[in-house]
Amino acid sequence: MSRTLRTAALTLAALPATLAIGACQPDTGSEPTYREAAATEEDFRIRSDVEAALPARAEAFAADPGDDDARWAYADILFKQGDMWEADDIIAPLASPSSSNVDDLYLAARLAYVLGDYARAEPLYRRMMELTEAGSEAHDDATRGLALTFYQTNRFASARELPTPEDSEGASSLITFMQAFEGEPYGIEWATDERIAHLPMTNDITVPGALPIVDLEVNGQTVSLILDTGGDRLYLDKGIYESLGLNTLANRQASYAYTGGQTVEEPLGVAETATMGDVTLTNVPVVGATWKELGQTSDGVFTTQLLKQFLSTMDYDNSRITLRERTPEALAQAMQTLGEAPPVQLRFYMTTTHLMFAKGSLNGHEGINYFLDSGLAMSMPMILVDETVELLGLETNAIEGTPYYWTSIESHGLNGLVKGATQAMGNVFVEQNFFWQAGFMADALMSHQYLWPLGSWTIDFDNMTYYFPAQESEG
């Protein structure tokens, strides 16, 4: 669901496309760099600037691993590149619950969080709060980090110990929501001992610009939702939200593609049940979306936090979403469905409440950070930021009557899943600095038109790994 995407409705003979929604991020704030050794945005403007600076930091660290500043600076630049696993290894010796350096704690906590190691992120954020003054930027960063950690681990009641940051760009609405939430979210009730549920996709997902639609029941009422891993909580049209009489716990301001980047107010409530075939979630967080009145035809969005409660497979070949328990046994069962050849396994990391990134290449340039947002309703598989267009020296072509452009791509894809030529759209993100806003480079957005031809896509949040069926090589 994307507040970062401009709205678009393009009907071009060569480039038919419509943008629905992408990634919503109303609950997190900016992430400043503390150490003077860290480069500013002016120093690191595009990916080539970071890549050029990496060797010197690597050499300085290799020359003296005992130099804490050199170690931190190396881990920091790896983080900026999106090399999270290596950065985590480098910073680990400097950060523990007994550490006294806020810079070390913050970088280590952020890395633990994006890698899904919430048990390690929590004590690091707690220690950071102990070392910083209430009201300071660092204290607010620690508060946000701890709130997000509680959110990802479904420990909403723990948020009652947190202060509420005053800044409107921070996690205030998220903390307020969790503090008011009664009971535990996302209870799981299976209808059968098999503990597997299938949600049929009710539309033709191969049509350019189409997104998968599934039906489920919210408080007993059937709703049709588009699948969008760029969305956070269950999104329901405000009319449906109101007809269900959902209890509103908080409100927030957010902007999206389908609102044309304009800010809308959203009630944050809770549904008693969301039934998806043979599984029912109870106590389900819900966002009331300004949706149908702006032209959307579905009833809302089936999002990442719903998928995250399960081992979830987007089974495009069989036109269904399959939900399994998050257990090793269920994972083994899922792997058996991918064929005899070993599946393609790809690690991912997740920032804010739900934005998932994985590594890949673009026109042969390795190390690209792809934001996996399945909810982009376009005939093209991807969106590029201007910084990536500049990096690759791409020629842009204006789309008449719109603020957008398109560009030709020679090769693109996630590691192990690289495809050939395609087209990408640009000048789409509504936020001014999407490339750097998460603290690392967000090079491109990959979406449904790339994903569905792969056959299926399984998201394993326990191991922070994607699984795809083995692919035949192109050409």
MOVENDA-V581712 format. One record per pair of residues at least 24 apart in sequence whose ideal C-beta (glycine too) atoms are under 8 Angstrom apart, sorted by the first residue. I is the first residue (numbers start at 1). J is the second residue. D is the distance in whole Angstrom. If there is no record, write none. Layout:
BEGIN
{{I/J/D} {I/J/D}}
END
This chain:
BEGIN
{{1/228/6} {1/230/5} {1/231/3} {1/232/7} {1/235/6} {1/256/6} {1/301/6} {1/303/7} {1/375/6} {2/230/5} {2/256/6} {2/257/5} {2/373/7} {2/375/8} {2/376/8} {3/254/5} {3/255/4} {3/256/5} {3/257/8} {3/261/8} {3/430/7} {3/431/7} {4/429/5} {4/430/6} {4/431/5} {4/434/5} {5/256/7} {5/257/4} {5/376/8} {5/383/8} {5/428/5} {5/429/6} {5/430/6} {6/257/6} {6/260/7} {6/261/6} {6/403/7} {6/404/7} {6/427/7} {6/428/5} {6/429/7} {6/430/5} {7/256/8} {7/257/5} {7/258/6} {7/259/7} {7/260/4} {7/261/7} {8/257/7} {8/378/8} {8/402/7} {8/404/6} {8/425/8} {8/428/7} {10/399/6} {10/402/6} {10/404/7} {12/399/7} {15/379/7} {15/380/7} {15/399/7} {15/406/6} {15/423/7} {16/208/5} {16/209/6} {16/379/5} {17/208/7} {17/209/6} {17/377/8} {17/378/4} {17/379/5} {17/380/6} {17/425/7} {18/209/5} {18/377/5} {18/378/7} {19/257/5} {19/258/8} {19/376/7} {19/377/6} {19/378/6} {19/428/7} {20/211/6} {20/226/7} {20/228/8} {20/257/7} {20/258/6} {20/296/7} {20/375/6} {20/376/7} {20/377/4} {21/226/8} {21/228/6} {21/230/7} {21/231/7} {21/256/6} {21/257/5} {21/258/6} {21/301/7} {21/375/5} {21/376/8} {21/377/8} {22/228/8} {22/230/5} {22/256/8} {22/257/6} {22/373/5} {22/375/6} {22/376/6} {22/445/7} {22/447/8} {23/230/4} {23/231/8} {23/354/8} {23/355/6} {23/371/7} {23/373/6} {23/445/8} {24/230/7} {24/231/6} {24/232/6} {24/254/6} {24/256/6} {25/352/5} {25/353/7} {25/355/7} {25/437/8} {26/173/7} {26/252/5} {26/253/7} {26/254/4} {26/255/8} {26/266/8} {27/148/8} {27/171/5} {27/173/6} {27/174/4} {27/232/8} {27/252/7} {27/352/7} {27/353/6} {28/144/6} {28/148/7} {28/170/7} {28/171/6} {28/352/4} {28/353/7} {29/140/7} {29/141/8} {29/144/6} {29/165/7} {29/167/6} {29/169/5} {29/170/4} {29/171/7} {30/169/7} {30/437/7} {31/110/7} {31/141/7} {31/438/7} {31/439/4} {32/137/6} {32/141/7} {33/76/7} {33/439/8} {34/102/6} {34/103/4} {34/106/6} {34/138/7} {35/69/7} {35/72/6} {35/73/7} {35/76/7} {35/103/5} {37/69/6} {37/72/7} {37/73/5} {37/76/8} {38/73/7} {38/76/5} {39/77/8} {39/80/8} {41/433/7} {41/436/6} {44/80/7} {44/436/8} {45/387/7} {46/387/4} {46/388/8} {46/390/6} {46/391/5} {46/435/8} {47/81/8} {47/365/8} {47/367/8} {47/387/7} {47/388/7} {47/391/5} {47/441/6} {47/443/7} {48/391/6} {50/77/6} {50/80/5} {50/81/6} {50/441/7} {51/81/7} {51/367/8} {53/77/6} {54/78/8} {54/81/7} {61/90/7} {68/94/6} {68/101/8} {68/104/8} {72/103/6} {72/104/6} {72/107/7} {75/107/6} {75/111/8} {76/107/6} {79/107/7} {79/110/7} {79/111/6} {79/439/7} {79/440/6} {80/439/7} {80/440/5} {80/441/6} {81/367/6} {81/369/8} {81/440/7} {81/441/7} {82/349/8} {82/357/6} {82/359/7} {82/367/7} {82/369/4} {82/440/5} {82/441/6} {83/367/7} {84/111/6} {84/114/6} {84/115/6} {84/349/5} {84/440/8} {85/115/7} {85/347/7} {87/111/6} {88/112/7} {88/115/6} {95/124/6} {96/124/8} {97/123/4} {97/124/7} {97/126/7} {97/127/5} {98/127/8} {99/124/8} {99/127/6} {100/131/7} {102/128/6} {102/131/6} {102/132/6} {102/138/6} {105/131/7} {106/138/7} {106/141/6} {106/142/8} {109/142/8} {109/145/6} {110/145/7} {110/439/7} {113/145/6} {113/148/7} {113/149/6} {113/152/8} {113/351/8} {114/349/4} {114/350/6} {114/351/5} {115/349/6} {115/464/6} {116/152/8} {116/349/7} {116/350/7} {116/461/7} {116/464/4} {118/149/5} {118/152/6} {118/153/5} {121/145/7} {121/149/5} {122/146/7} {122/149/5} {125/149/6} {134/163/7} {140/165/5} {140/167/7} {140/170/6} {143/170/8} {143/171/7} {143/175/8} {144/170/6} {144/171/4} {147/171/5} {147/174/6} {147/175/5} {147/178/7} {148/174/8} {148/352/7} {148/353/7} {150/178/6} {151/178/7} {151/353/6} {152/353/8} {154/184/6} {154/185/5} {154/186/6} {156/181/4} {156/184/7} {156/185/6} {157/181/7} {157/184/8} {168/253/7} {173/250/5} {173/251/7} {173/252/4} {173/268/7} {174/353/7} {176/249/7} {176/250/4} {177/249/5} {177/250/4} {177/268/5} {177/285/7} {180/249/4} {180/250/6} {181/249/6} {181/270/7} {181/283/8} {181/285/8} {183/283/5} {184/283/6} {185/270/8} {185/283/5} {185/284/7} {185/285/6} {186/281/5} {186/282/8} {186/283/7} {186/284/7} {186/285/8} {186/305/8} {186/309/5} {187/281/7} {187/282/4} {187/283/6} {188/279/7} {188/280/8} {188/281/6} {188/282/8} {188/309/6} {188/310/8} {189/279/7} {189/280/5} {189/281/8} {189/282/6} {190/278/7} {190/279/5} {190/325/8} {191/277/8} {191/278/4} {191/279/7} {191/280/7} {192/278/5} {194/278/8} {195/279/8} {195/324/7} {195/325/5} {195/330/7} {196/278/7} {196/322/7} {196/323/7} {196/324/5} {196/330/8} {196/333/8} {197/276/6} {197/277/4} {197/278/4} {197/279/4} {197/322/7} {197/323/4} {198/277/5} {198/278/8} {198/320/5} {198/321/7} {198/322/5} {198/323/8} {199/276/5} {199/277/5} {199/320/6} {199/321/4} {199/322/8} {199/323/7} {200/319/6} {200/320/5} {201/227/8} {201/319/4} {201/320/6} {201/321/7} {205/316/6} {205/319/7} {205/448/7} {205/452/5} {206/452/7} {208/378/8} {208/379/3} {208/449/7} {209/377/5} {209/378/6} {209/379/6} {210/377/7} {210/448/8} {211/374/8} {211/375/6} {211/377/5} {211/448/6} {212/314/7} {212/316/8} {212/319/8} {212/321/8} {212/374/8} {212/448/8} {213/298/6} {214/276/8} {214/302/6} {214/321/6} {216/274/6} {216/275/6} {216/276/5} {216/277/8} {216/302/7} {217/273/7} {217/274/7} {217/275/4} {218/244/7} {218/271/5} {218/273/7} {218/274/5} {218/275/8} {218/284/8} {218/286/8} {219/244/5} {219/246/8} {219/271/5} {219/272/5} {219/273/6} {220/273/7} {223/299/4} {223/300/6} {224/298/5} {224/299/5} {225/298/6} {225/299/6} {225/300/5} {225/301/6} {225/302/4} {226/298/5} {226/300/8} {226/301/6} {226/302/7} {226/375/6} {227/301/8} {227/302/5} {227/314/7} {227/321/7} {227/374/6} {227/375/7} {228/301/5} {228/302/7} {228/303/6} {228/373/7} {228/374/6} {228/375/3} {229/303/7} {229/304/5} {229/307/7} {229/354/8} {229/356/6} {229/372/6} {229/373/6} {229/374/4} {229/375/7} {229/459/8} {230/304/8} {230/354/8} {230/355/7} {230/371/8} {230/373/3} {230/374/7} {230/375/5} {230/376/7} {231/301/5} {231/302/8} {231/303/3} {231/304/6} {231/354/7} {231/375/6} {232/287/7} {232/303/6} {232/304/6} {232/305/6} {232/353/5} {232/354/5} {233/268/8} {233/285/5} {233/286/6} {233/287/5} {233/303/6} {233/305/5} {234/271/7} {234/274/6} {234/284/6} {234/285/7} {234/286/5} {234/287/7} {234/300/7} {234/301/7} {234/302/7} {234/303/6} {234/305/7} {234/306/6} {235/286/8} {235/287/5} {235/289/5} {235/291/7} {235/300/4} {235/301/4} {235/303/6} {236/286/6} {236/287/7} {236/288/6} {236/289/6} {236/291/8} {236/299/6} {236/300/4} {237/288/8} {237/289/6} {237/291/4} {237/292/5} {237/296/7} {237/299/5} {237/300/6} {238/267/8} {238/288/5} {238/289/6} {238/290/6} {238/291/7} {238/293/8} {239/292/6} {239/293/8} {240/299/6} {240/300/7} {241/267/7} {241/269/7} {241/286/7} {241/288/4} {241/289/8} {242/288/7} {244/271/7} {246/270/7} {246/271/6} {246/286/6} {246/288/7} {248/288/8} {255/430/7} {257/430/7} {258/291/8} {258/294/5} {258/295/7} {258/296/6} {259/290/7} {259/294/6} {261/430/4} {264/290/4} {266/290/7} {274/306/7} {276/306/8} {276/321/8} {276/323/6} {277/323/8} {279/310/8} {279/323/6} {281/306/7} {281/309/6} {301/375/7} {303/354/7} {304/353/8} {304/354/4} {304/356/7} {305/353/7} {305/354/6} {307/459/6} {308/354/8} {308/459/8} {308/461/5} {311/458/7} {311/459/8} {311/460/6} {311/461/8} {311/462/8} {312/458/7} {312/459/5} {313/337/8} {313/456/6} {313/457/7} {313/458/4} {313/459/8} {314/374/7} {314/451/7} {314/456/6} {314/457/5} {314/458/8} {314/459/8} {315/456/5} {316/451/7} {316/452/4} {316/453/8} {316/454/7} {316/455/6} {316/456/6} {316/457/7} {317/455/5} {317/456/6} {326/461/7} {326/462/6} {331/460/6} {331/462/8} {331/463/8} {334/458/6} {334/467/7} {335/467/7} {337/456/8} {338/456/7} {338/458/8} {338/467/7} {338/468/8} {338/469/5} {338/470/8} {339/469/6} {339/470/6} {341/469/8} {341/470/4} {342/470/6} {343/467/5} {343/468/6} {343/469/6} {343/470/6} {344/416/5} {344/417/6} {344/467/7} {344/468/4} {344/469/7} {344/470/6} {344/471/7} {345/416/8} {345/465/6} {345/466/7} {345/467/6} {346/414/6} {346/415/6} {346/416/6} {346/417/7} {346/465/7} {346/466/5} {346/467/8} {346/468/7} {347/464/6} {347/465/5} {347/466/8} {348/372/7} {348/464/6} {348/465/7} {348/466/6} {349/464/7} {350/464/7} {351/438/5} {351/439/8} {351/440/8} {352/438/7} {355/438/7} {356/459/8} {357/442/7} {358/414/5} {358/415/8} {358/466/6} {359/414/7} {359/415/5} {360/412/7} {360/413/5} {360/414/4} {360/415/5} {360/417/8} {360/418/7} {360/446/8} {361/411/7} {361/412/7} {361/413/7} {361/415/7} {361/418/6} {362/388/7} {362/392/7} {362/409/7} {362/411/7} {362/412/5} {362/443/7} {362/444/6} {363/392/5} {363/394/8} {363/409/6} {363/410/5} {363/411/6} {363/412/7} {364/410/7} {364/411/6} {365/391/7} {365/392/6} {368/443/5} {368/444/6} {369/440/7} {369/441/6} {369/442/6} {369/443/5} {369/444/8} {370/414/6} {370/443/7} {370/444/6} {370/445/7} {370/446/5} {371/442/6} {371/444/7} {371/445/5} {371/446/7} {372/446/6} {372/447/8} {372/451/8} {372/466/8} {373/445/5} {373/446/7} {373/447/5} {374/447/6} {374/448/5} {374/451/6} {374/457/8} {375/447/7} {375/448/7} {376/445/7} {376/447/3} {376/448/6} {376/449/8} {377/448/7} {378/425/7} {378/447/7} {378/448/8} {378/449/6} {379/449/6} {380/406/7} {380/422/7} {380/423/5} {380/424/6} {380/425/6} {380/449/6} {381/412/7} {381/422/6} {381/424/8} {381/446/6} {381/447/6} {381/448/8} {381/449/4} {381/450/4} {382/409/8} {382/412/6} {382/422/7} {382/424/5} {382/425/8} {382/444/5} {382/445/6} {382/446/5} {382/447/7} {382/450/6} {383/424/6} {383/425/5} {383/426/7} {383/428/5} {383/429/7} {383/444/7} {383/445/4} {383/447/8} {384/424/5} {384/425/7} {384/426/5} {384/443/8} {384/444/5} {385/426/7} {385/429/6} {385/434/6} {385/435/5} {385/442/7} {385/443/7} {385/444/7} {386/426/7} {386/427/7} {386/435/8} {387/435/5} {387/441/8} {387/443/8} {388/435/8} {388/443/5} {388/444/6} {389/426/6} {391/443/8} {396/426/6} {403/427/6} {404/428/6} {412/444/8} {412/446/8} {412/450/8} {413/450/7} {414/446/7} {414/466/8} {416/468/8} {417/454/7} {417/468/6} {417/471/6} {419/450/7} {419/474/6} {420/474/5} {420/475/7}}
END
